[in-house]
Amino acid sequence: MKRIASLLLALLFLFVCALPAMGATAQESFGAYKHVFIIGIDGAGGFFDRADTPEFDRIFANGARTLTAEAETVTVSAQNWGAILCGVSCFTHGISNGDAAEKERSGDVEYPTVFSLARKAFPDAELASFVNWEPINHGIIENDVGVIKEHRDSDEAVTDAICDYFNNGGAPTLFFVQLDSVDGAGHGYGCNSAEYLEQIHVVDGLLGRIYDAIAANGLMEDGLFIVTTDHGHTPEGGHGGITQTEREVTVAAAGKTIAAGGALDAETRNRDVAAIALYALGLDRPAHMTARIPANLFTGVDGEERPMGKEPREIISANYPWIAPVTWNGFSLQLYTAAMICGAVVLLYAAITAVLAAVKKRGLLGLTVFVCTALCAVLGTWASKLFVLWDNLPLYAFADALFLLCVAGVVMCAAYAHNGFAFPKGKRLAGKVILSLAVAAAPYEIAVLVVNTLIYHGTKPTRSIVIAVFFQAAVLLASITVIIVKLCRENKDNNKA
């Protein structure tokens, strides 16, 4: 009996001694690393599971990952690398591809990168950035915080420079890499192509070389190794929109306190890399930062709620998701799709009535206006996509205004053509129903137009964008008025008859 009692006391003693260790897991991860390595693979999205990536699989065999993290709303490089390094929305940091290429940033900016924050915390730390796409070093990472910056014209040359750097004693506290060739393959061949997936495989080999150079010099013992991407691509090639293949990205981490096999939570975004890096180095995040620590990343660390910033996308998606289909939520997407179907039906009706009215006296005007507006609608759509890729958002807004003006013009043509063409008996009701659908859908589309313009262009849109939005809304309202007047006149004529 005494032996049993002694055994129970011993077990109780061991349990009590283990309590501090059990409760200290989160604190052990905070500041547990002396080195953080962020490897960015441009344009690779979340396609690591579709390509042959033995090195990625090896590195993160005991790591945590997600291939379905969310990129920034604007799926363009500078917007996302800026978010990844600054920990804020692309609308908050405001850096575009053009800005990064033309303007240098200093350490006194409102939204600094993790390099600037690390420099303030560790004045003597070694910081380094090796990139293929030079605007990152020129216009995203600050030019006066003592970061070693290297640029090479190919991923292979970047990798060679990185290996030389570590083999010659490089031991950075914070290290960033950007490899660019996958993005080039995406633009050239599209995300479903063999060429695109093959380039991911090639870069996977470079990733393995970088990791092995770091590990060979003993830096992974206290190092956190992160791989992330800025955006994906469309099947046709290109990016900048909000389709799934463009906006799903990779975030993966390997290190001594990383949860082995952890699947990062569904709220993970690539901007969270900034919060992860600061947490690993033991640095508190600035109040403005909207990056967070995902669940299932660090052992024993719960996922955090995302801080609500000033970004219109986050505010609207949280409070008014039904009016912000750009957030790609289920119900709002269905509602927006229904409105778009109504619009498509109206356009089809406009085409039929305009063509049929052309055979009537004075109907040629309706046909001519319809053809011209339809052509302009196609050109407006093409121009808006082109301008957003050029980061010329005011021109994008005006191109969008041109498109909606053309759509409204086509709808007004339908009303005009309907005056010159009488449907056979029994078909007038269908015409009225179709025009009524346009009236019902238009207020919602106007609201979506205004809200999504604010989302895409930030909380302080330029004067040209405000004018464009006002112009679009005015044209749509004018078309509604024409349709309502048309319906009222028909009802009046029918009553007289």
C-alpha positions as CSV (number, residue, x, y, z in Angstrom):
1,M,0.0,0.0,0.0
2,K,2.8,2.3,0.9
3,R,4.5,1.5,-2.4
4,I,1.3,2.5,-4.3
5,A,1.0,5.7,-2.3
6,S,4.6,6.5,-3.0
7,L,4.0,5.9,-6.7
8,L,1.0,8.1,-6.8
9,L,2.9,10.9,-5.1
10,A,5.7,10.6,-7.6
11,L,3.3,10.8,-10.5
12,L,1.6,13.8,-8.9
13,F,5.0,15.5,-8.4
14,L,5.9,14.8,-12.1
15,F,2.5,16.2,-13.2
16,V,2.9,19.4,-11.1
17,C,6.4,19.9,-12.5
18,A,5.1,19.4,-16.1
19,L,2.4,22.1,-15.7
20,P,4.7,25.1,-16.4
21,A,6.0,23.4,-19.5
22,M,2.5,22.5,-20.7
23,G,1.4,26.1,-20.3
24,A,4.6,27.7,-21.8
25,T,4.2,26.4,-25.3
26,A,2.9,29.6,-26.8
27,Q,5.5,31.7,-25.0
28,E,8.2,29.3,-26.3
29,S,7.2,30.0,-29.9
30,F,7.2,33.8,-29.3
31,G,10.8,34.9,-29.9
32,A,12.0,31.4,-30.3
33,Y,13.9,32.1,-33.5
34,K,17.0,34.0,-34.3
35,H,16.5,33.8,-38.1
36,V,13.4,34.1,-40.3
37,F,13.7,33.2,-44.0
38,I,10.8,34.2,-46.3
39,I,10.9,32.7,-49.7
40,G,8.5,34.2,-52.2
41,I,7.6,32.4,-55.4
42,D,5.9,34.9,-57.8
43,G,2.8,33.7,-59.6
44,A,2.8,30.2,-58.2
45,G,-0.5,30.6,-56.3
46,G,-1.6,27.4,-54.6
47,F,-0.4,25.0,-57.4
48,F,2.3,23.1,-55.4
49,D,0.0,20.1,-55.1
50,R,-0.5,19.9,-58.9
51,A,3.2,20.1,-59.8
52,D,6.0,17.7,-59.0
53,T,7.6,19.3,-56.0
54,P,9.8,16.8,-54.0
55,E,11.8,19.6,-52.3
56,F,8.7,21.5,-51.1
57,D,7.3,18.2,-49.8
58,R,10.6,17.3,-48.1
59,I,11.1,20.7,-46.4
60,F,7.5,20.9,-45.1
61,A,7.1,17.2,-44.3
62,N,6.9,18.2,-40.6
63,G,5.7,21.7,-41.2
64,A,2.4,23.5,-41.4
65,R,0.9,24.7,-44.6
66,T,-2.1,25.8,-46.7
67,L,-2.4,26.0,-50.4
68,T,-5.7,27.9,-50.2
69,A,-4.7,31.1,-48.3
70,E,-6.1,34.3,-49.7
71,A,-4.2,36.9,-51.7
72,E,-5.1,40.6,-51.7
73,T,-8.2,41.6,-53.6
74,V,-6.0,43.1,-56.3
75,T,-4.0,40.0,-57.4
76,V,-1.0,41.9,-58.7
77,S,2.6,41.6,-57.5
78,A,3.4,44.8,-55.8
79,Q,0.0,44.9,-54.0
80,N,0.7,41.4,-52.6
81,W,4.4,41.7,-51.9
82,G,3.7,45.0,-50.1
83,A,1.0,43.3,-48.0
84,I,3.3,40.3,-47.2
85,L,6.1,42.6,-46.1
86,C,4.0,45.3,-44.4
87,G,1.2,43.2,-42.9
88,V,-1.6,45.4,-44.1
89,S,-4.1,45.4,-47.0
90,C,-3.0,46.5,-50.4
91,F,-5.5,49.3,-50.1
92,T,-3.7,50.5,-46.9
93,H,-0.1,50.4,-48.1
94,G,-1.1,51.8,-51.5
95,I,1.9,50.4,-53.4
96,S,1.3,49.5,-57.1
97,N,3.7,48.0,-59.6
98,G,4.4,51.4,-61.0
99,D,5.0,52.9,-57.6
100,A,7.5,50.1,-56.7
101,A,9.4,50.6,-60.0
102,E,9.6,54.4,-59.8
103,K,9.5,55.5,-56.1
104,E,11.8,54.6,-53.3
105,R,10.5,54.1,-49.8
106,S,12.2,55.3,-46.6
107,G,12.0,54.1,-43.0
108,D,9.6,56.9,-41.9
109,V,6.6,55.6,-44.0
110,E,3.3,55.2,-42.3
111,Y,3.2,51.4,-43.0
112,P,6.8,50.1,-42.7
113,T,7.9,46.6,-43.7
114,V,9.1,43.9,-41.3
115,F,12.6,44.9,-42.3
116,S,12.1,48.4,-40.8
117,L,10.5,47.0,-37.7
118,A,13.3,44.5,-37.3
119,R,16.0,47.2,-37.7
120,K,14.4,49.3,-34.9
121,A,14.4,46.3,-32.6
122,F,17.8,44.9,-33.6
123,P,20.1,47.8,-34.5
124,D,23.0,45.5,-35.4
125,A,21.1,42.8,-37.1
126,E,21.9,41.5,-40.5
127,L,19.0,41.9,-42.9
128,A,19.0,40.8,-46.6
129,S,16.8,40.6,-49.6
130,F,17.6,38.8,-52.9
131,V,15.2,39.2,-55.7
132,N,14.6,38.6,-59.4
133,W,11.9,41.3,-59.7
134,E,13.9,44.4,-58.8
135,P,11.0,46.8,-57.8
136,I,10.6,44.9,-54.5
137,N,14.1,46.1,-53.4
138,H,13.6,49.5,-55.0
139,G,10.1,50.5,-54.0
140,I,8.7,48.2,-51.3
141,I,11.6,47.5,-48.9
142,E,12.9,50.8,-47.4
143,N,16.1,52.2,-48.7
144,D,17.5,53.5,-45.5
145,V,17.3,50.7,-42.9
146,G,20.5,48.8,-43.8
147,V,19.1,45.9,-45.8
148,I,21.6,44.0,-48.0
149,K,19.8,44.1,-51.4
150,E,20.8,41.9,-54.3
151,H,19.1,41.7,-57.7
152,R,19.7,39.1,-60.5
153,D,18.0,38.7,-63.9
154,S,17.1,35.0,-63.5
155,D,16.0,32.7,-60.7
156,E,19.1,30.5,-61.2
157,A,21.4,33.6,-60.7
158,V,19.4,34.6,-57.6
159,T,19.8,31.2,-56.2
160,D,23.6,31.1,-56.9
161,A,24.0,34.5,-55.2
162,I,22.0,33.2,-52.2
163,C,24.1,30.1,-51.9
164,D,27.3,32.1,-52.1
165,Y,26.0,34.5,-49.5
166,F,25.3,31.7,-46.9
167,N,28.5,29.8,-47.8
168,N,30.5,32.9,-47.1
169,G,29.1,33.3,-43.6
170,G,25.8,35.1,-44.1
171,A,23.6,34.8,-41.0
172,P,20.7,37.2,-41.4
173,T,18.0,37.8,-38.7
174,L,15.5,38.4,-41.5
175,F,15.9,37.2,-45.1
176,F,13.7,37.6,-48.1
177,V,13.8,36.0,-51.5
178,Q,11.6,36.5,-54.6
179,L,11.8,34.1,-57.6
180,D,10.0,35.2,-60.7
181,S,10.1,32.6,-63.5
182,V,6.9,30.8,-62.5
183,D,5.0,34.1,-63.1
184,G,6.5,34.4,-66.5
185,A,5.3,30.9,-67.4
186,G,1.9,31.7,-66.1
187,H,1.6,34.8,-68.3
188,G,2.9,32.8,-71.3
189,Y,1.0,29.6,-71.0
190,G,-1.7,29.8,-68.3
191,C,-2.1,27.9,-65.0
192,N,-3.4,24.7,-66.5
193,S,-0.5,24.3,-68.9
194,A,2.3,21.7,-68.7
195,E,4.8,24.5,-69.1
196,Y,3.5,26.3,-66.0
197,L,3.6,23.2,-63.8
198,E,7.0,22.3,-65.1
199,Q,8.4,25.7,-64.1
200,I,7.1,25.2,-60.6
201,H,9.0,21.9,-60.6
202,V,12.2,23.8,-61.7
203,V,11.8,26.4,-59.0
204,D,11.1,23.6,-56.5
205,G,14.7,22.5,-57.2
206,L,16.0,26.0,-56.5
207,L,14.0,26.1,-53.3
208,G,15.7,22.9,-52.2
209,R,19.2,24.4,-52.9
210,I,18.3,27.5,-50.9
211,Y,17.1,25.5,-47.9
212,D,20.1,23.2,-48.0
213,A,22.5,26.2,-48.1
214,I,20.8,27.6,-45.0
215,A,20.7,24.3,-43.1
216,A,24.3,23.4,-44.1
217,N,25.5,26.5,-42.2
218,G,23.6,25.6,-39.1
219,L,20.9,28.4,-39.4
220,M,17.9,26.1,-39.3
221,E,18.5,25.1,-35.7
222,D,17.0,28.5,-34.7
223,G,15.5,29.3,-38.0
224,L,11.9,29.6,-39.3
225,F,11.6,28.8,-43.0
226,I,8.5,30.2,-44.8
227,V,7.4,29.8,-48.4
228,T,4.6,32.0,-49.8
229,T,3.2,33.2,-53.1
230,D,1.7,36.5,-54.2
231,H,-1.0,35.4,-56.6
232,G,-1.8,32.6,-59.1
233,H,-3.0,32.8,-62.7
234,T,-6.0,32.3,-64.9
235,P,-6.1,29.3,-67.3
236,E,-5.5,31.7,-70.2
237,G,-2.6,33.3,-68.5
238,G,-2.5,36.6,-66.5
239,H,-3.8,37.8,-63.1
240,G,-5.3,40.8,-61.4
241,G,-8.9,39.5,-61.0
242,I,-10.6,37.6,-58.2
243,T,-11.1,34.1,-59.7
244,Q,-10.1,31.2,-57.5
245,T,-6.9,30.3,-59.4
246,E,-5.7,33.9,-59.2
247,R,-6.4,34.6,-55.5
248,E,-5.6,31.2,-53.8
249,V,-2.0,31.3,-52.6
250,T,0.5,29.3,-50.5
251,V,1.7,29.8,-47.0
252,A,3.9,27.1,-45.5
253,A,6.3,27.1,-42.5
254,A,9.0,24.8,-41.1
255,G,10.7,25.3,-37.8
256,K,11.3,23.8,-34.3
257,T,8.0,25.0,-32.8
258,I,5.8,24.6,-35.9
259,A,2.9,22.2,-35.6
260,A,3.9,19.1,-37.6
261,G,1.3,18.5,-40.3
262,G,-0.7,21.6,-39.3
263,A,-3.3,22.7,-41.8
264,L,-3.5,26.5,-41.5
265,D,-7.0,27.8,-40.9
266,A,-9.3,29.0,-43.7
267,E,-8.9,32.7,-42.7
268,T,-5.1,32.6,-43.6
269,R,-3.9,35.3,-46.0
270,N,-0.5,35.8,-47.5
271,R,-0.2,39.1,-45.5
272,D,-0.1,37.0,-42.3
273,V,3.5,36.2,-43.2
274,A,4.5,39.5,-41.7
275,A,2.8,38.7,-38.3
276,I,4.4,35.2,-38.3
277,A,7.9,36.7,-38.9
278,L,7.5,39.3,-36.1
279,Y,6.1,36.7,-33.7
280,A,8.9,34.3,-34.4
281,L,11.5,37.1,-33.7
282,G,9.7,38.1,-30.5
283,L,8.5,41.5,-31.8
284,D,5.1,43.0,-31.1
285,R,3.0,44.0,-34.0
286,P,2.1,47.7,-34.7
287,A,-1.5,48.6,-34.0
288,H,-2.2,49.3,-37.7
289,M,-1.2,45.8,-38.8
290,T,-4.1,43.5,-39.9
291,A,-1.9,40.4,-40.3
292,R,-2.6,37.6,-37.7
293,I,-1.2,34.3,-36.5
294,P,-3.2,31.5,-38.1
295,A,-4.5,28.5,-36.2
296,N,-2.5,25.2,-36.4
297,L,0.8,27.0,-37.1
298,F,2.8,27.2,-33.9
299,T,2.4,24.3,-31.4
300,G,0.0,25.3,-28.7
301,V,-0.8,28.7,-30.1
302,D,-4.5,29.4,-30.9
303,G,-5.4,31.2,-34.1
304,E,-6.1,34.9,-33.6
305,E,-9.0,37.0,-34.7
306,R,-8.1,39.3,-37.6
307,P,-7.8,42.9,-36.5
308,M,-10.3,45.0,-38.3
309,G,-8.5,47.7,-40.1
310,K,-9.7,50.6,-42.2
311,E,-9.8,48.6,-45.4
312,P,-13.1,49.0,-47.1
313,R,-13.1,45.4,-48.3
314,E,-12.9,44.0,-44.8
315,I,-15.4,46.4,-43.3
316,I,-17.9,45.8,-46.1
317,S,-17.4,42.0,-46.2
318,A,-17.9,41.8,-42.5
319,N,-21.0,43.9,-42.2
320,Y,-22.6,44.0,-45.7
321,P,-21.5,40.8,-47.5
322,W,-24.7,40.7,-49.6
323,I,-23.6,43.9,-51.4
324,A,-19.9,43.1,-51.9
325,P,-19.7,40.2,-54.4
326,V,-16.0,41.0,-54.9
327,T,-15.5,39.2,-51.6
328,W,-16.7,36.0,-53.3
329,N,-19.0,35.0,-50.5
330,G,-21.6,32.4,-51.4
331,F,-24.9,34.3,-51.0
332,S,-23.6,37.6,-52.4
333,L,-22.1,35.8,-55.4
334,Q,-25.5,34.1,-56.1
335,L,-27.4,37.4,-55.7
336,Y,-24.9,39.2,-58.0
337,T,-25.1,36.3,-60.5
338,A,-28.9,36.6,-60.5
339,A,-28.6,40.4,-61.2
340,M,-26.2,39.7,-64.0
341,I,-28.6,37.1,-65.6
342,C,-31.3,39.8,-65.5
343,G,-28.9,42.1,-67.3
344,A,-28.0,39.5,-69.9
345,V,-31.7,38.8,-70.6
346,V,-32.3,42.5,-71.1
347,L,-29.3,42.8,-73.5
348,L,-30.7,39.8,-75.4
349,Y,-34.1,41.4,-75.6
350,A,-32.5,44.7,-76.7
351,A,-30.7,42.9,-79.5
352,I,-33.8,41.1,-80.8
353,T,-36.0,44.2,-80.6
354,A,-33.4,46.5,-82.2
355,V,-32.9,44.1,-85.2
356,L,-36.6,43.5,-85.7
357,A,-37.3,47.3,-85.5
358,A,-34.7,47.8,-88.2
359,V,-37.2,46.4,-90.8
360,K,-39.7,49.1,-89.7
361,K,-39.7,52.7,-90.8
362,R,-37.2,54.7,-88.9
363,G,-36.0,51.6,-87.1
364,L,-32.5,51.8,-88.6
365,L,-31.5,54.3,-85.9
366,G,-32.2,51.8,-83.2
367,L,-30.1,49.1,-85.0
368,T,-27.2,51.5,-85.6
369,V,-27.1,52.7,-82.0
370,F,-27.3,49.1,-80.7
371,V,-24.4,48.0,-82.9
372,C,-22.3,51.0,-81.8
373,T,-23.0,50.6,-78.1
374,A,-22.4,46.8,-78.2
375,L,-19.0,47.4,-79.9
376,C,-18.1,50.0,-77.3
377,A,-19.1,47.6,-74.6
378,V,-16.7,45.0,-75.9
379,L,-13.9,47.6,-76.2
380,G,-14.7,48.9,-72.7
381,T,-14.4,45.5,-71.2
382,W,-11.1,44.8,-72.9
383,A,-9.8,48.3,-71.9
384,S,-10.8,48.0,-68.3
385,K,-8.8,44.7,-68.0
386,L,-5.8,46.2,-69.7
387,F,-5.8,49.3,-67.6
388,V,-6.1,47.5,-64.3
389,L,-3.0,45.3,-65.3
390,W,-1.2,48.6,-66.0
391,D,-2.2,49.8,-62.5
392,N,-3.9,52.8,-64.0
393,L,-7.0,52.7,-61.8
394,P,-8.6,56.1,-62.9
395,L,-8.5,54.9,-66.5
396,Y,-9.9,51.6,-65.4
397,A,-12.8,53.4,-63.7
398,F,-13.5,55.4,-66.9
399,A,-13.3,52.2,-69.0
400,D,-15.8,50.6,-66.7
401,A,-18.0,53.7,-67.0
402,L,-17.8,53.4,-70.8
403,F,-18.9,49.8,-70.5
404,L,-21.9,50.6,-68.3
405,L,-22.8,53.6,-70.4
406,C,-23.0,51.2,-73.4
407,V,-25.1,48.7,-71.5
408,A,-27.5,51.5,-70.5
409,G,-27.5,52.7,-74.1
410,V,-28.4,49.2,-75.4
411,V,-31.3,49.1,-72.8
412,M,-32.6,52.5,-74.0
413,C,-32.3,51.2,-77.6
414,A,-34.6,48.4,-76.6
415,A,-37.1,50.8,-75.3
416,Y,-36.8,52.9,-78.4
417,A,-37.0,49.9,-80.7
418,H,-40.0,48.6,-78.9
419,N,-41.9,51.8,-79.8
420,G,-41.4,50.9,-83.5
421,F,-42.2,47.2,-83.2
422,A,-45.3,45.5,-81.9
423,F,-44.9,42.0,-80.5
424,P,-47.5,39.5,-81.6
425,K,-50.4,39.0,-79.3
426,G,-49.5,37.2,-76.1
427,K,-45.8,38.4,-76.2
428,R,-46.3,41.9,-74.9
429,L,-46.4,40.7,-71.3
430,A,-43.0,39.0,-71.8
431,G,-41.5,42.3,-73.0
432,K,-42.9,44.1,-70.0
433,V,-41.6,41.5,-67.6
434,I,-38.1,41.7,-69.1
435,L,-38.0,45.5,-68.9
436,S,-39.3,45.3,-65.3
437,L,-36.5,42.9,-64.4
438,A,-34.0,45.6,-65.6
439,V,-35.7,48.2,-63.3
440,A,-35.6,45.8,-60.4
441,A,-32.0,44.8,-60.8
442,A,-30.6,48.2,-61.6
443,P,-30.7,49.7,-58.0
444,Y,-28.8,46.7,-56.7
445,E,-26.3,46.9,-59.5
446,I,-25.8,50.6,-58.8
447,A,-25.1,49.8,-55.1
448,V,-22.7,47.1,-56.1
449,L,-21.0,49.5,-58.5
450,V,-20.4,52.2,-55.9
451,V,-19.4,49.7,-53.1
452,N,-17.0,47.7,-55.3
453,T,-15.4,50.9,-56.7
454,L,-14.6,52.0,-53.2
455,I,-13.3,48.5,-52.5
456,Y,-11.0,48.5,-55.5
457,H,-9.8,52.0,-55.2
458,G,-9.5,52.4,-51.4
459,T,-11.2,54.6,-48.9
460,K,-10.0,57.8,-50.6
461,P,-10.8,57.4,-54.3
462,T,-9.5,60.1,-56.6
463,R,-11.7,62.8,-58.1
464,S,-11.7,61.1,-61.5
465,I,-13.0,57.9,-59.9
466,V,-15.7,59.7,-58.0
467,I,-16.8,61.4,-61.2
468,A,-16.8,58.0,-63.1
469,V,-18.9,56.3,-60.4
470,F,-21.4,59.2,-60.4
471,F,-21.5,59.1,-64.1
472,Q,-22.2,55.4,-64.2
473,A,-25.0,55.7,-61.6
474,A,-26.5,58.6,-63.4
475,V,-26.6,56.7,-66.8
476,L,-28.2,53.7,-65.2
477,L,-30.8,55.8,-63.5
478,A,-31.5,57.5,-66.8
479,S,-32.0,54.2,-68.5
480,I,-34.4,53.1,-65.7
481,T,-36.4,56.3,-66.2
482,V,-36.7,55.7,-69.9
483,I,-37.9,52.1,-69.3
484,I,-40.4,53.2,-66.6
485,V,-41.8,56.0,-68.9
486,K,-42.0,53.5,-71.7
487,L,-44.0,51.0,-69.6
488,C,-46.3,53.7,-68.3
489,R,-47.1,55.0,-71.8
490,E,-47.9,51.5,-72.9
491,N,-50.2,50.9,-70.0
492,K,-51.9,54.3,-70.8
493,D,-52.3,53.4,-74.4
494,N,-53.7,50.0,-73.5
495,N,-56.2,51.6,-71.2
496,K,-57.4,54.0,-73.9
497,A,-57.8,51.2,-76.3
